Amino acid sequence: MYSKTSLGADQLSGPALSPRGKKILISVGVAIAAAGIGLGVWSAAGSDNYGPSANGCVNVVVAGATGGATLHYCGGNAKTFCRSAYTHDDKISLLGRPQCAAAGLTEARLSAS
């Protein structure tokens, strides 16, 4: 048979790496592994800027056509959002009511102020 149609043992093994090439390959592998481990630790231990609703800040997660979105309101914007949520019956308002209550912005408290 011709050597172009059937690979011989010399063609299957491929070229050997030099000691310098092996060191470079190991270094790149270790760097990729370290970056992956670092990213995992950061994502597990990092703080969430939009945590649960509390202390006058409201966070509502709504579904969208291309994924979810977080509505984040604090202070006067949160009060305005919650007043609207208690007076309307759309989906976002219904999702927002429990979050407003968790933030301490209950319907009774908002109507009193």
Residue pairs with C-beta under 8 A, 6 or more apart in sequence:
3 11
17 25
50 59
50 70
50 72
51 59
52 59
52 102
53 59
53 60
53 99
53 100
53 102
53 103
54 102
54 103
54 104
55 103
55 104
56 74
56 75
56 78
56 103
56 104
56 105
57 72
57 73
57 74
57 75
57 78
57 103
58 71
58 72
58 73
58 74
58 78
58 81
58 82
58 96
58 99
58 100
58 103
58 105
59 70
59 71
59 72
59 99
60 70
60 71
60 92
60 95
60 96
60 99
61 68
61 69
61 70
61 71
61 95
62 68
62 69
62 70
62 71
62 91
62 92
62 95
71 81
71 92
71 96
73 80
73 81
78 100
78 103
78 105
79 105
79 110
79 113
81 96
81 100
82 96
82 97
82 100
82 103
82 105
82 110
83 110
84 93
85 92
85 93
85 94
85 96
85 97
85 100
86 93
86 97
86 100
86 107
86 110
87 93
100 106
